[in-house]
Amino acid sequence: MITLFIRTTSRLGAVMLLMLLSLSVHAQNVAIKGDVITVDKKPYAKLAKGGSMLMKDYTLLTLDDKEVMKAKGNITALPNNETFIYYMMTFQPGGETAEMSKTGLNFAQQLAEALVKNEVMRDGQPNPDGIKRFREAYSEKLSAKYAAETEKQNNTKPLEYKTVDRSRSNQAGISYNKRTKRTEIVQGDKVIGYLNPVSNESGRSNWAIVLPDGLSIAEVTIEAWMADSPGARDITYKMLVKKDNKYHNRSAVGGVAAAQQDAIQYLVLGGYL
């Protein structure tokens, strides 16, 4: 019984220690002052900026200007009109690499937080264990992923289908049918399609436009920061139209409902629905 108590206590202590370490990492205040990364207002490393106005490059340096890593930006434009920005990072002196997607407007801050989280630097010098953790965290080869996606899209045939026969003189609208519990797309006296929710992950609003026979002809995405604030203002969204396999970027005023109406009208006027 005593041995079991000691083992249980030890395990609980280890779990608590890991939780405290995790909390301490998340509690760290990572900032960039000029070219210096600070953690809780203390100098951590330097992050020198280069490149052009369109695409910045970054060099991670020790506080005494020894080069640790270069981060070179790349822009990939896919055939479907989607554009992605990612960075190829090369560590010195061994030449190890990692690749990171740009997920916000401020990549320098994103990179600084990732460097601190993985402890790439320790006591002002490169930390081999931290560099290994960083490379494992960003091990996906985005360059190869986007090349494969480009080839796939180039070989994808546009979707062929027939829309519902009806008079197109009236404006299409959206109406919720309480009996069927479905959101209908109506033009005149005909149901020409449905709005089907796809997901609402982390506030992001996604839905598919489907024909009455169930064929999905378009998919719409509104990012979370807009989907969560459906006020009367501009809201941007992207819509994958499967008839041409391209993303169409649109905007509307009035939140998610206005974006839905705008998407429907755009598809109808364009002959996609």
N, C-alpha and C positions, 0 to 999 in steps of 0.2 A: 504493500500500500504506500509506504514512504517513497520507494523508488518510483512508483507510478506518479505520485504527487510531484516529485522533483522533475521528472520528464515532462509532465504537463506544464508545470510552471516555466520550465526552460523554453518550451515551444511557444507559450504565450508571450514570454519575454522577447523572443526572437521576432514574433509577429509584430509586437508593439514597437520594437526598434525599427523594423522596416517601415511601419506606418509613420513613425516620427521622421525618419530620413526622407520619406516621400513628401511629407508635409513641408519639411524644411526646404526642399528643392523648389516646390511650388510657391513657397512664400518668398523666395528670392526675387528681388527687384532688379531685373535686367534692363539696362538702358544704354543708349549710345550717345556720348557727348563728343561731338566732333568726330574724330577717328578712333576714339577710345571706348571700348566696351566696359561698362561698370556693372558690378554686382553688389547690391546694397550700398551703392555710392563709392565702392572701392574699385580701383583700376584692375581689370581682369586680363585684357589683351587689346591689341589694336586691330581695326578693320578698315583698311585703306580702300578708297573708292577709285575706280578708273573707268575706262570704256567711254561710251557716248551718252548723250541725253536720252536716246531711245533705249539703250541697253547698258546698264551699269555692270561692271565687273568688280570683284572684291578680292582683297588679299588679306589673309589673317596673319598677323605678326605678333611676336612677343613684345613686351613693353620696351625691350631694348632693340626692336626692329629686326629680329631674326624671322625670316619667312617660314611659315608653318603650312599654309594652304592657299591655293588659288581657286576662286569660284568664277567660272566663265558662263555667262548667260546665253541661252539659245531660245529662239522662237520657232515653233513648229505650227504650220498652218495645214490642217487636214482638208481633204477634198470636200468634206461636208460643211465647210466654213467655220469650224471650231478652231480656235487658236490656243496654244498652250505655251507657257514659258517655264523652262526648267534650267537648272544650273548644274554644270559638271564641275565637281570639286576634285582637285588633285593635291595630295599631301606630299610634303617634302620631308626627308630627302628620298623616300622610297618610291614615290609615284603612285601610291594607292589612290583609288578613286571612289567616289560616291556621287549619286545624282539625286537632286531634290527639286520637287515642283514648287513653283511660286504660288502660294495660296492666298495672298493678300496684296495690298498695295505697297507695303513696306517690307521688301525682302531682307534688307539689312537687319531689321529687328527680328524677323522670323529666323534668320540664320544665327544671330547672336543668342537667342533663346535656346536653339537646338544645340549650339556649342556648349553652353553652360549646363544644360540638362544632362548631356552625355559626358561632361567633365573632360572635354578635349584638352583643356589647359589645366595645369595644377601647379600652384606656386609660381605662376608666371612662365612656365615652360610646357612644351608639348607633353601630353600624357598618353603613352602608347595604348594603355587599356581604354582610355576614353576615346581615342581615335578609332579603335576597333569597335567599340559600342556604336559610335556615330556611323561608321561604314555599314554595320549590320542593320541599323535603323533605316538607312537609306540605300539599301542594296539593290532595289528594283532598277533595272536598266531601262530608264524612260526613253532613251534614244532608240533602243531596239523595239520597245513597245509601240512608239508612235510610227516607226517605219513599217511595222507589221500592220498597224491599223490603217495606214495610208494604202498599203497594197490591198487590204481587205475591202476598203471602201471603193477603190478603183475598179474592183471586180464585182461589186454589188450592183445588180440591175434595179432600176427604179420600179416601184410597186405599180402594177396595173390593176385597175378596178373600175367599176361603174358606180356612179352616184345615183341617188334616188331621183326618179322622174318627178318633177313638180314645176309649178310656176315660180320663176325667180324674180317676179316683180315686187314681192314683199321682202322686207328686211328679215333676216334670220334672227331668231331669239333663243333664249335659254329658259327652260321652265322645269321645275321639279314636280314630278308626278307622284303624289302621295300614295296612289294605289299600287304602282309598281316599285315605288321607292327608288326611282332612277331619275337622273337629270337629263332631260331630253333637249335636243337641238331641233327647233321647229321652224319651218318656213311655210307660210300660208297655213294650210290644214294638214301638212305632211310632217311626220317625224323623219328627219333626214339623218339623224345620228344621235349619239349619246356622249356625255362627258363622264368618263370613268376615272375615279381617283386611283392613282398608282401608289403613291406613298406620301407621307407627311413627315419624313425623317428630319429631326432637329428643326422643325418649323418650315423646312423647304416644301413648297407646294408643287406637286407633280400630278398631272392628269393626262389621260389619253383621249383623243377624239376617235370614236369608233363608228362605223356604219351600222345600220340596223341588223346586219347579218353577223356582227361581231368583229369585223376586220378593222384593226387599228390602222388609221391613216396618218396620224400625227401625234406627237407627244410634246407637252409644254412643261417648262421648268421655270419656277420663280425661286430665286435664292432666298435662304432663310431670313436674312436681315430685311428683305422687302416683304416677304410673305407674312412675317410677324407684325408688320406695321401697315395694315391696309387702309391708311388714311387717304383723304382726297388729295393726292399728289401724283407726280409722275412715278410710274412703276415699270421697270424694264423686265423683259422676259425673253427666253429663246424658245423656238418651236422647231422641232425636227419634222419636216414635211417629207413623208416617205415616197411621194410621187416623184420627187427629184433628189431624194436622199441628201438634203441640205438643211442646215439650221438657218432659220430666218429670225433675225433679231428685231424685236418690236418694243413699243412702249405705249402706255395708256395712263389716263388720269383717273384715280378713284379706287385703287387697290386691286385685290385679286379678282373680284367680280367684274370689274371693268376690263381687266386683262383677258378674262375668259370671253367676254363679249367681243372684244377687239380681235381675238384669235379666230373666233367663229366667223366673224364678218370677213376677215382677211382670207380665210380658206374658201368661203363661198364666192367672193368676188374674183378670186384667183382661179376658180374652177377646180380647186382641190377637193371640195366637199359639195 
